[in-house]
């Protein structure tokens, strides 16, 4: 069977890998020059490893992607980094049941109450009954108003903005379910792992075309693509099946013949973009070794501060200490129009609350933006999630809006790729 895959993120690579293993004729079309999608990396001249433009890691229970890494022989590093919260201008470790029970800003009763709720969500395997409830209504009721307003409400506001009160409890359940104390990371970075997958696809006879944009998806008896790159003019080609791994907005853009009712349903899906400022420092930013710091302040200009080199050794990055300053924002938000200098200027007063002298060790910084990165998961999301099969015959959709109830991530992208490959081969 002749199959086209649009997009070389981990969903597309996974689908292409599994199809090519079964001797199908697979062609992957990627607009960018590198594979990896939202996990794509960049590499400076004195670095041995690449670094993701937007922070990534795996949990140790991310079975799909860890199994894939093992299958293709890619080494994975497992460590237990420190996760903390910034509350009342102080850093507190909060990454285990013990640290929750010792959390100083709450009374012992408040800590126990919060622990019971988190523990219930951790051991409860059923998400379906939870999706009809809003997290913003259930959590303060059961864990208590103070713990919710101190820790969780600011995190919801900083992550989802105006959508924070609409997010389903099922989304929060998934975040608690998946969290593991230890984390995993592919040796060399996610781009290195993606390149390894590209090599496996090509070894199996598949083809991956970079710098190649699909401009239109249509049918002429069979599904067909129009595509172009900087070497050849626009070309069209027919396939037995096409897998689209682009965001639903971009799928609509290249598919003018989609029915209006279907378009209307896709427009119900909402999402946010990602903005990450990566600082390069000659000294650590955190004095206590924290890897991930959640900012529990609704008025903060930044959502998370992540010191990657407190997880992976800085020797892989020319001895530099690398710090992410992360935010999710709507793609029409003012943050998306700001330069890296403007963003750092906006973040600077807040960063100095955490590390007064960080500027003295700053040696450079880079800004990365992605317009589609985080789906909004409202109540009863399962009723609006699109099917893999589209109204266009033998054209399939597989993207981050369909990994529900789990949140976006490369593990679920790989799992999604496996599922769509199995569906296509049927």
C-alpha positions as CSV (number, residue, x, y, z in Angstrom):
1,X,0.0,0.0,0.0
2,X,1.2,3.5,-0.9
3,X,0.8,5.8,2.1
4,X,1.6,9.5,2.6
5,X,2.2,10.9,6.1
6,X,2.0,14.7,6.5
7,X,4.2,15.9,9.3
8,X,7.4,14.4,10.8
9,X,6.6,15.0,14.4
10,X,6.5,11.9,16.6
11,X,3.0,10.9,15.5
12,X,4.0,11.0,11.9
13,X,7.3,9.2,12.5
14,X,5.7,6.5,14.6
15,X,3.0,5.9,12.0
16,X,5.6,5.8,9.2
17,X,7.9,3.5,11.2
18,X,5.2,0.9,11.9
19,X,3.9,1.0,8.3
20,X,7.3,0.7,6.8
21,X,8.1,-2.3,9.0
22,X,5.1,-4.0,7.3
23,X,6.7,-3.2,3.9
24,X,4.2,-0.5,2.9
25,X,5.5,2.2,0.6
26,X,5.6,5.2,2.9
27,X,6.4,8.9,2.1
28,X,6.7,11.5,4.9
29,X,6.3,15.2,4.1
30,X,7.8,17.7,6.5
31,X,7.7,21.5,6.0
32,X,10.6,22.1,8.3
33,X,14.2,21.0,7.8
34,X,14.3,18.7,10.8
35,X,12.1,16.0,12.3
36,X,10.6,16.1,15.8
37,X,7.6,18.5,15.6
38,X,7.1,20.3,18.9
39,X,10.1,18.3,20.3
40,X,12.5,19.5,17.7
41,X,15.8,20.8,19.0
42,X,18.7,23.1,18.1
43,X,22.4,22.7,18.7
44,X,25.1,25.2,19.3
45,X,28.7,24.7,18.0
46,X,30.2,23.8,21.3
47,X,27.4,21.4,22.3
48,X,27.5,17.6,22.0
49,X,23.7,17.3,22.4
50,X,20.8,19.2,20.9
51,X,18.3,21.0,23.2
52,X,14.5,21.1,22.6
53,X,13.1,24.4,21.7
54,X,10.3,23.7,24.1
55,X,11.0,21.7,27.3
56,X,10.4,17.9,27.1
57,X,11.0,14.8,29.2
58,X,9.4,11.4,29.6
59,X,7.8,9.8,32.7
60,X,9.1,6.3,33.5
61,X,5.6,4.9,32.8
62,X,5.6,6.3,29.2
63,X,5.4,2.8,27.8
64,X,4.9,3.5,24.1
65,X,7.9,5.6,23.6
66,X,10.2,3.8,26.0
67,X,9.3,0.5,24.2
68,X,10.0,2.2,20.9
69,X,13.4,3.5,22.1
70,X,14.3,0.0,23.2
71,X,13.2,-1.5,19.9
72,X,15.4,0.7,17.8
73,X,18.3,0.6,20.3
74,X,18.3,4.2,21.5
75,X,19.7,4.7,25.0
76,X,17.5,6.4,27.6
77,X,18.7,8.1,30.7
78,X,16.6,7.9,33.9
79,X,17.1,10.3,36.8
80,X,15.1,11.7,39.7
81,X,15.3,15.5,39.5
82,X,13.8,17.9,42.0
83,X,10.4,19.5,41.3
84,X,9.3,22.5,43.4
85,X,6.7,25.3,43.7
86,X,7.2,29.0,44.1
87,X,4.7,30.2,46.8
88,X,4.8,33.5,48.6
89,X,8.2,34.3,47.1
90,X,9.8,31.1,48.4
91,X,10.7,27.8,46.8
92,X,9.4,24.6,48.4
93,X,10.0,21.1,47.1
94,X,6.7,19.4,46.2
95,X,7.2,16.2,44.3
96,X,6.3,13.3,46.6
97,X,3.7,12.3,49.2
98,X,6.1,13.1,51.9
99,X,6.9,16.6,50.6
100,X,3.1,17.3,50.4
101,X,2.6,16.2,54.0
102,X,5.6,18.4,55.1
103,X,4.5,21.5,53.0
104,X,5.0,24.4,55.5
105,X,2.5,27.0,54.2
106,X,-0.4,24.7,54.9
107,X,-1.7,23.3,58.2
108,X,-1.4,19.6,58.8
109,X,-5.2,19.2,58.2
110,X,-4.9,21.0,54.9
111,X,-2.0,18.9,53.8
112,X,-3.8,15.7,54.7
113,X,-6.9,16.8,52.9
114,X,-5.0,17.7,49.7
115,X,-3.1,14.4,50.0
116,X,-6.3,12.4,50.1
117,X,-7.6,14.0,46.9
118,X,-4.4,13.6,45.0
119,X,-4.1,10.0,46.3
120,X,-7.6,9.2,45.1
121,X,-6.9,10.6,41.7
122,X,-3.6,8.6,41.5
123,X,-5.2,5.2,42.3
124,X,-8.5,5.8,40.6
125,X,-8.3,4.2,37.1
126,X,-11.6,5.6,35.8
127,X,-11.5,9.0,34.0
128,X,-14.9,8.8,32.2
129,X,-17.1,9.8,35.3
130,X,-14.7,12.7,35.9
131,X,-14.9,14.4,32.5
132,X,-18.3,16.0,33.2
133,X,-17.0,18.0,36.1
134,X,-14.9,21.2,36.0
135,X,-11.6,21.0,38.0
136,X,-12.1,24.6,39.2
137,X,-15.3,23.5,41.0
138,X,-14.4,20.1,42.3
139,X,-10.9,20.6,43.6
140,X,-11.5,23.5,46.0
141,X,-14.6,21.7,47.3
142,X,-12.8,18.5,48.3
143,X,-9.2,19.5,48.9
144,X,-10.1,22.8,50.5
145,X,-10.1,26.4,49.4
146,X,-6.7,27.4,50.7
147,X,-4.7,24.6,49.1
148,X,-6.5,25.1,45.9
149,X,-6.1,28.8,45.8
150,X,-2.4,28.7,47.0
151,X,-1.1,26.0,44.6
152,X,-3.5,24.7,41.9
153,X,-5.6,27.7,40.9
154,X,-2.5,29.8,39.9
155,X,-1.2,26.9,37.9
156,X,-4.5,26.6,36.0
157,X,-4.6,30.3,35.4
158,X,-1.0,30.5,34.3
159,X,-1.4,27.5,31.9
160,X,-4.9,28.1,30.5
161,X,-5.5,31.8,31.0
162,X,-9.2,32.7,30.3
163,X,-10.0,29.0,29.8
164,X,-8.8,28.0,33.3
165,X,-12.3,27.6,34.9
166,X,-13.5,25.5,32.0
167,X,-10.9,22.7,32.1
168,X,-12.3,19.2,32.8
169,X,-11.4,17.3,36.0
170,X,-10.4,14.4,33.7
171,X,-7.5,16.5,32.4
172,X,-6.3,17.0,36.0
173,X,-6.7,13.3,36.7
174,X,-4.5,12.5,33.8
175,X,-1.7,14.8,35.0
176,X,-1.8,13.2,38.5
177,X,-2.0,9.7,37.1
178,X,1.0,10.0,34.9
179,X,3.4,11.8,37.2
180,X,6.4,9.7,38.3
181,X,9.2,10.8,40.7
182,X,11.9,9.7,38.2
183,X,12.0,11.1,34.7
184,X,13.6,9.8,31.4
185,X,15.3,11.5,28.5
186,X,16.7,10.2,25.2
187,X,20.5,10.3,25.0
188,X,21.6,13.1,22.7
189,X,18.2,14.9,22.9
190,X,14.8,14.4,21.3
191,X,16.1,15.5,17.9
192,X,18.7,12.8,18.0
193,X,16.0,10.3,18.8
194,X,13.8,11.6,16.0
195,X,16.7,11.4,13.5
196,X,17.2,7.8,14.6
197,X,13.6,7.1,13.8
198,X,14.0,8.7,10.4
199,X,17.0,6.4,9.8
200,X,14.9,3.4,10.7
201,X,12.1,4.4,8.3
202,X,14.5,4.9,5.5
203,X,16.2,1.6,6.3
204,X,12.7,0.0,5.9
205,X,12.4,1.6,2.4
206,X,10.4,4.7,3.4
207,X,11.2,8.2,2.3
208,X,11.2,11.4,4.4
209,X,11.1,14.7,2.5
210,X,12.2,17.7,4.5
211,X,11.7,21.4,3.5
212,X,8.6,20.1,1.7
213,X,5.3,21.8,2.2
214,X,1.9,20.1,1.4
215,X,-0.2,22.9,-0.1
216,X,-3.4,21.0,-0.8
217,X,-5.0,17.7,0.0
218,X,-7.7,16.4,-2.5
219,X,-9.0,13.4,-4.2
220,X,-8.9,12.2,-7.8
221,X,-10.3,8.7,-7.3
222,X,-7.5,8.2,-4.7
223,X,-6.3,10.7,-2.1
224,X,-3.7,13.1,-3.6
225,X,-1.4,15.8,-2.4
226,X,0.1,18.9,-3.9
227,X,3.5,19.7,-2.4
228,X,6.5,21.9,-3.1
229,X,10.0,22.6,-1.9
230,X,12.9,24.9,-2.7
231,X,14.2,22.6,-5.4
232,X,11.1,21.7,-7.4
233,X,7.9,23.5,-8.4
234,X,4.5,22.4,-7.1
235,X,3.9,18.7,-7.7
236,X,1.0,16.4,-7.2
237,X,0.9,12.7,-6.4
238,X,-1.7,10.1,-5.5
239,X,-1.7,7.6,-2.7
240,X,-3.8,4.7,-1.4
241,X,-4.1,6.5,2.0
242,X,-3.0,9.8,3.6
243,X,-2.4,10.3,7.3
244,X,-2.5,14.0,8.4
245,X,-0.7,14.7,11.7
246,X,-1.0,18.5,11.5
247,X,-3.1,20.5,13.9
248,X,-6.8,20.6,12.9
249,X,-6.5,24.3,11.9
250,X,-3.8,23.4,9.4
251,X,-5.7,20.3,8.2
252,X,-8.6,22.6,7.3
253,X,-6.3,25.0,5.6
254,X,-4.9,22.4,3.1
255,X,-8.2,20.6,2.6
256,X,-10.7,22.9,0.8
257,X,-13.1,20.1,0.1
258,X,-13.9,19.3,3.7
259,X,-17.7,19.5,4.4
260,X,-18.8,22.5,6.3
261,X,-20.4,20.5,9.2
262,X,-17.1,18.8,9.8
263,X,-15.2,22.1,9.7
264,X,-17.7,23.5,12.2
265,X,-17.0,20.6,14.6
266,X,-13.2,21.0,14.3
267,X,-13.6,24.7,15.2
268,X,-15.0,23.7,18.6
269,X,-11.5,22.5,19.4
270,X,-9.4,25.2,21.1
271,X,-5.8,25.4,22.0
272,X,-2.9,27.5,23.0
273,X,0.6,28.1,21.7
274,X,3.9,27.7,23.5
275,X,6.5,30.4,24.1
276,X,9.9,29.5,25.6
277,X,12.8,31.7,26.3
278,X,16.0,29.7,26.9
279,X,18.7,31.4,29.0
280,X,22.3,30.4,28.9
281,X,24.1,31.0,32.2
282,X,27.7,30.3,33.4
283,X,26.3,29.6,36.9
284,X,23.3,27.6,38.1
285,X,20.1,29.6,38.4
286,X,18.7,27.6,41.3
287,X,20.8,27.3,44.4
288,X,18.9,24.2,45.7
289,X,19.3,22.1,42.5
290,X,15.6,22.4,41.4
291,X,14.9,21.1,37.9
292,X,11.3,22.2,37.5
293,X,9.7,25.2,39.3
294,X,6.0,25.7,39.1
295,X,5.1,29.4,39.6
296,X,2.1,29.5,41.9
297,X,1.2,33.2,41.4
298,X,-1.7,34.2,39.1
299,X,0.0,37.6,38.4
300,X,3.4,36.1,37.3
301,X,4.6,36.8,33.8
302,X,6.0,33.3,33.5
303,X,4.4,29.9,34.1
304,X,7.3,27.6,34.7
305,X,11.1,28.0,35.2
306,X,12.9,24.8,34.2
307,X,16.7,24.4,34.7
308,X,17.4,21.6,32.1
309,X,20.9,21.2,33.3
310,X,19.7,20.2,36.8
311,X,18.3,17.1,34.9
312,X,20.8,16.4,32.2
313,X,24.5,17.1,32.7
314,X,25.7,20.5,31.5
315,X,28.8,18.9,30.1
316,X,26.6,18.0,27.1
317,X,26.0,21.7,26.4
318,X,29.5,23.2,26.5
319,X,29.4,23.5,30.3
320,X,26.5,26.1,30.2
321,X,23.6,26.1,32.5
322,X,20.4,26.1,30.5
323,X,17.1,27.6,31.8
324,X,13.7,27.5,30.2
325,X,11.1,30.3,30.9
326,X,7.9,28.8,29.7
327,X,4.4,30.1,28.9
328,X,1.3,28.9,27.1
329,X,-0.6,31.7,25.3
330,X,-3.2,32.1,22.6
331,X,-1.4,32.6,19.2
332,X,-2.9,36.1,19.0
333,X,-1.6,37.1,22.5
334,X,0.9,40.0,22.7
335,X,3.6,37.6,23.9
336,X,3.7,36.1,20.3
337,X,4.6,39.5,18.9
338,X,7.3,40.3,21.4
339,X,11.1,40.0,20.7
340,X,13.4,38.0,23.0
341,X,14.7,41.2,24.5
342,X,11.2,42.5,25.3
343,X,10.2,39.2,26.9
344,X,13.3,39.0,29.1
345,X,12.7,42.6,30.1
346,X,9.1,41.6,31.1
347,X,10.3,38.5,33.0
348,X,13.4,40.1,34.6
349,X,11.8,41.7,37.8
350,X,10.1,38.4,38.6
351,X,13.2,36.3,38.0
352,X,15.1,38.5,40.4
353,X,12.7,37.4,43.2
354,X,14.1,33.9,42.7
355,X,17.7,34.8,41.9
356,X,18.7,38.4,42.5
357,X,22.1,38.1,40.7
358,X,21.2,35.9,37.7
359,X,21.9,38.6,35.2
360,X,25.6,38.5,36.2
361,X,25.9,35.0,34.9
362,X,23.7,35.5,31.7
363,X,25.8,34.8,28.6
364,X,23.0,34.6,26.0
365,X,19.3,33.6,25.3
366,X,17.1,32.4,22.5
367,X,13.3,32.6,21.9
368,X,11.1,29.9,20.4
369,X,7.4,30.0,19.6
370,X,4.9,27.4,18.5
371,X,1.3,28.5,17.7
372,X,-0.3,25.1,18.4
373,X,1.0,23.3,21.5
374,X,-1.6,22.8,24.2
375,X,-5.3,21.6,23.6
376,X,-7.9,23.1,25.9
377,X,-9.9,20.2,27.4
378,X,-13.4,21.3,28.5
379,X,-16.0,19.1,30.2
380,X,-17.2,16.2,28.1
381,X,-14.4,16.6,25.6
382,X,-14.9,13.0,24.4
383,X,-18.1,14.2,22.7
384,X,-16.3,16.6,20.4
385,X,-13.0,14.8,19.8
386,X,-12.6,14.1,16.1
387,X,-12.5,10.6,14.7
388,X,-9.4,9.3,13.0
389,X,-11.4,8.8,9.9
390,X,-12.3,12.0,8.1
391,X,-15.2,12.6,5.6
392,X,-12.6,12.4,2.8
393,X,-12.1,8.8,1.8
394,X,-8.9,7.1,2.9
395,X,-7.7,10.3,4.6
396,X,-7.0,10.1,8.3
397,X,-6.4,12.7,11.0
398,X,-4.1,11.9,14.0
399,X,-2.9,14.8,16.1
400,X,-2.5,16.0,19.7
401,X,-6.2,16.9,20.0
402,X,-7.0,13.1,19.9
403,X,-4.8,11.7,22.7
404,X,-7.5,12.3,25.3
405,X,-7.8,11.7,28.2
406,X,-4.0,12.0,28.3
407,X,-2.3,15.3,27.8
408,X,-0.1,16.1,24.8
409,X,3.4,14.6,24.8
410,X,5.7,12.5,22.7
411,X,4.7,9.3,24.4
412,X,1.1,9.7,23.3
413,X,2.2,10.9,19.9
414,X,4.0,7.6,19.4
415,X,1.0,5.7,20.7
416,X,-1.2,7.6,18.3
417,X,1.1,6.8,15.4
418,X,0.8,3.1,16.3
419,X,-3.0,3.3,16.4
420,X,-3.4,5.1,13.1
421,X,-1.0,2.8,11.4
422,X,-3.0,-0.2,12.5
423,X,-6.2,1.4,11.4
424,X,-4.8,2.2,7.9
425,X,-3.5,-1.3,7.4
426,X,-7.0,-2.7,8.0
